[in-house]
Amino acid sequence: MLQWILWIQSFNHPVLDRLFIIITMLGEELFYIFILSGIYWCVNKAMARQLVFVLTLSSVMNGALKEWFNTPRPFEIHEIRALRTETAHGASFPSGHTQTVASFFGALAILYKKWQLWVMALILTGLVGVSRLYLGLHWPVDVLGGAGLAVLAVIMMKLFFSQAPKKRQIMLIGLGSCLLLLFFKTETFLKGHAVFTGFLMGWILESQFINFKTSNRLNLQLSKFALGLTLTGIVFIAMKWGFPDQLVFTWMRYFLILVFVTAVIPWLFIKLKWSEEVSVETK
């Protein structure tokens, strides 16, 4: 497997360095926070829930398998060229960046049933996978494993949303996932688990007590998006500074920020009269 990495890196060039660093950023969380927040607050709440579900579920699966296999990364055991190592969180297998891109764009293709989206999903997954090899951060099997897990996550999303999920079903899957806390303890897993369960909790709270309407005038949509992102950033940084540097508080910080994004911010939109309240969705 090392030969594949060395062969890809034999084409290294400053232009390719910049290109693959940009490409690999498609698998990083800031990109999806920006996109999904806008969809959830301003475009289509139901679609956003499906996309957040598949990404957070995928994150739980990825964190669990990273801890289970605990595979070292290429640059950790070989003297090879490695760039953007700050994105190398946790063990090597499976590739989280590849899995994230494949989960998101695969879910879009499933939801919209457009062949163009399937082509985009394949191309972007391939490009991000190659970027992880070019940057020296993953083995080829990591990339293939991440893509395979993404397929599984998309299938699970499709099955879960085949009928409108009820509150009981959402609670059961959230509580069931908590059993994994008995077996997996790494920071990578705990962050993934926290965003998954925080999203489910926010979903229940929003659908039961808030029920905001996404559509509104363009100026208010822009205001919602700007205010929501600003408050999310402020709250997340405040919790990072205020909470002790311990894993239990790391889990709590990520859990609470998802509840804040999915329930508290929509409640604030209603209070500001930037969104209307609609009928209850989830029983």
Residue pairs with C-beta under 8 A, 6 or more apart in sequence:
1 139
1 140
1 141
2 74
2 78
2 80
4 133
4 140
5 74
5 80
5 133
5 136
5 139
5 140
6 80
8 130
8 133
8 134
9 80
9 81
9 133
9 134
9 136
12 81
12 134
16 134
17 83
20 83
20 130
20 131
20 134
20 135
21 83
21 84
21 131
21 135
23 127
23 128
23 131
24 84
24 87
24 97
24 128
24 131
24 132
24 135
25 31
26 97
26 101
26 124
26 127
26 128
27 96
27 97
27 98
27 99
27 100
27 101
27 128
28 87
28 97
28 100
32 55
32 100
32 104
33 232
34 229
36 48
36 51
36 52
36 55
37 225
37 228
37 229
37 232
37 261
38 225
39 47
39 48
39 51
40 48
40 49
40 52
40 214
40 261
40 262
41 214
41 224
41 225
41 228
41 265
41 266
41 269
42 214
42 215
42 216
42 221
42 224
42 225
43 214
44 214
45 212
45 214
47 111
49 203
50 107
50 111
50 157
50 161
51 104
51 107
51 108
51 111
52 199
52 262
53 157
53 160
53 161
53 199
54 103
54 104
54 106
54 107
54 153
54 154
54 156
54 157
55 100
55 103
55 104
55 107
56 192
56 195
56 196
56 199
56 258
57 153
57 156
57 157
57 196
58 99
58 100
58 103
58 149
58 150
58 153
59 96
59 100
59 191
59 192
59 195
59 196
60 177
60 180
60 189
60 192
60 193
60 196
61 99
61 149
61 152
61 153
61 192
62 94
62 96
62 99
62 146
62 149
62 188
62 192
63 90
63 184
63 186
63 188
63 189
63 190
63 191
63 192
63 193
64 180
64 183
64 184
64 189
64 192
65 93
65 94
65 145
65 149
66 90
66 91
66 92
66 93
66 94
66 96
66 186
66 188
66 189
67 90
67 91
67 184
67 185
67 186
67 188
67 189
68 184
69 91
69 93
70 91
71 91
71 92
71 93
71 139
71 142
72 91
72 92
73 88
73 91
73 92
73 137
73 138
73 139
74 80
74 82
74 92
74 136
74 137
74 138
74 139
75 81
75 82
75 85
75 88
75 136
75 137
80 136
81 136
82 135
82 136
82 137
83 135
83 136
83 137
84 135
84 137
85 137
87 97
87 137
88 137
89 96
89 187
89 188
90 96
90 186
90 187
90 188
90 189
91 188
92 137
92 138
92 139
92 142
93 139
93 141
93 142
93 145
94 142
94 143
94 145
94 146
94 148
94 149
95 129
95 132
95 138
95 142
95 143
95 145
95 146
96 146
96 188
97 128
97 131
97 132
97 146
98 125
98 128
98 129
98 132
98 138
98 142
98 143
98 146
98 147
98 150
99 146
99 147
99 149
99 150
99 153
100 150
101 121
101 124
101 125
101 128
101 150
102 121
102 125
102 146
102 147
102 150
102 151
103 150
103 153
103 154
105 117
105 120
105 121
105 124
105 125
106 121
106 125
106 150
106 151
106 154
107 154
107 157
108 117
108 121
109 117
109 118
109 120
109 121
110 154
110 157
110 158
125 147
125 150
129 143
129 144
129 146
129 147
130 143
132 138
132 142
132 143
133 139
133 140
133 143
160 169
160 173
164 281
164 282
165 282
166 282
166 283
167 204
167 207
167 208
167 282
167 283
170 200
170 203
170 204
170 282
171 200
171 204
173 200
174 196
174 197
174 200
174 201
177 193
177 196
177 197
178 193
178 197
180 189
180 193
181 190
181 193
184 190
184 193
185 247
187 247
187 250
190 247
190 250
190 251
190 254
191 250
191 251
191 254
193 251
194 250
194 251
194 252
194 253
194 254
194 255
194 258
195 254
195 255
195 257
195 258
197 255
198 254
198 255
198 256
198 257
198 258
198 259
198 262
199 258
199 262
201 255
201 258
201 259
201 263
202 258
202 259
202 260
202 261
202 262
202 263
203 262
203 282
204 282
205 259
205 262
205 263
206 212
206 262
206 263
206 266
206 267
207 280
207 281
207 282
208 280
208 282
209 263
209 267
210 263
210 266
210 267
210 270
210 277
211 277
211 278
211 279
211 280
211 281
212 266
212 267
212 269
212 270
212 275
212 276
212 277
212 278
213 275
213 276
213 277
213 278
214 275
216 224
216 274
216 275
216 276
220 274
223 274
224 269
224 274
224 275
227 265
227 268
228 261
228 265
228 269
231 260
231 265
231 268
232 257
232 260
232 261
232 265
235 257
235 260
236 253
236 257
239 253
239 256
239 257
240 253
243 249
243 250
243 252
243 253
266 275
269 275
270 276
270 277
